[in-house]
Every structure is written in C-alpha cells, then in structure tokens.
Amino acid sequence: MAKADDLLKQINQKSKKKMTMGDIKNLAKGYSKKDLKDDKKLQELIKKLGKAVGVQLSDKQISTVKKQVKDRLL
C-alpha cells in the first residue's frame, strides 16, 4: 500500500500543482466513512478531487477508484 506522501507526490506530478495533504483533506471535509460506502457520494467526492487537481476522470477511472476505496474499507 502506498504511503500518503507517495500518493501526494504522484498527484502533484500528474496535475502540475503543488497541493498539500491539508488541501486534500479540506476537499474531503464533510464526508464520513459511511458516505464512502454510498456509491453516489463516493463518486461525487472522486469527481471533486479530480477536478481540484485538474485531472479529467473517465467513468472507467472513477469506477476503478471506487472499487479501490471499497476494497480498502472492507
């Protein structure tokens, strides 16, 4: 499993932005673990994060991210 710093580094490289983990956490503020089990709310959060980092996500990519999130929550 990748560490948070490694993920943040990848996000910054792909998006050409300098985001901090605090920025990412602020985007997810208001979402609970229960919300992450709700497909609609999870998809909304994934799109919000993608938009914030400047990455256009396809439906297939969103589906893959949703599956990864659900696998890690179980």
C-alpha positions as CSV (number, residue, x, y, z in Angstrom):
1,M,0.0,0.0,0.0
2,A,1.4,3.4,-1.0
3,K,2.1,5.9,1.7
4,A,0.3,9.3,1.8
5,D,3.4,11.2,0.9
6,D,4.0,9.0,-2.2
7,L,0.4,9.5,-3.3
8,L,0.6,13.2,-2.8
9,K,3.9,13.3,-4.9
10,Q,2.1,11.4,-7.7
11,I,-0.9,13.8,-7.6
12,N,1.4,16.8,-7.8
13,Q,3.4,15.3,-10.7
14,K,0.3,14.5,-12.7
15,S,-1.5,17.7,-12.0
16,K,1.4,20.0,-12.2
17,K,0.2,21.6,-9.0
18,K,1.6,21.9,-5.5
19,M,-1.1,20.6,-3.2
20,T,-0.6,19.6,0.4
21,M,-2.2,16.8,2.3
22,G,-4.2,19.5,4.1
23,D,-5.6,20.7,0.8
24,I,-6.8,17.2,0.0
25,K,-8.3,16.7,3.5
26,N,-10.1,20.0,3.1
27,L,-11.7,18.8,-0.1
28,A,-13.0,15.7,1.7
29,K,-14.3,17.6,4.7
30,G,-17.9,16.8,5.4
31,Y,-17.6,13.2,4.2
32,S,-17.6,10.3,6.6
33,K,-16.7,6.7,6.2
34,K,-20.4,5.9,5.9
35,D,-20.5,8.3,3.0
36,L,-17.7,6.4,1.3
37,K,-19.9,3.3,1.3
38,D,-22.6,5.2,-0.6
39,D,-21.8,4.9,-4.4
40,K,-23.3,8.3,-5.3
41,K,-21.5,10.2,-2.5
42,L,-18.2,8.4,-3.2
43,Q,-18.5,9.2,-6.9
44,E,-19.2,12.9,-6.1
45,L,-16.1,13.0,-3.9
46,I,-13.9,11.4,-6.5
47,K,-15.0,13.9,-9.2
48,K,-14.5,16.8,-6.8
49,L,-10.9,15.6,-6.0
50,G,-10.2,15.0,-9.7
51,K,-11.4,18.5,-10.6
52,A,-9.4,20.1,-7.9
53,V,-6.2,18.5,-9.1
54,G,-7.0,19.3,-12.7
55,V,-7.4,15.7,-13.9
56,Q,-10.4,14.8,-16.1
57,L,-11.6,11.3,-15.0
58,S,-13.4,8.9,-17.3
59,D,-16.3,6.8,-16.0
60,K,-14.0,3.8,-16.1
61,Q,-11.3,5.6,-14.0
62,I,-14.0,6.6,-11.5
63,S,-15.2,3.1,-11.3
64,T,-11.7,1.8,-10.7
65,V,-11.1,4.3,-7.9
66,K,-14.5,3.4,-6.3
67,K,-13.5,-0.3,-6.3
68,Q,-10.1,0.5,-4.7
69,V,-11.7,2.6,-2.0
70,K,-14.3,-0.1,-1.2
71,D,-11.6,-2.8,-1.1
72,R,-9.6,-0.8,1.4
73,L,-12.6,-0.1,3.6
74,L,-13.5,-3.7,4.0
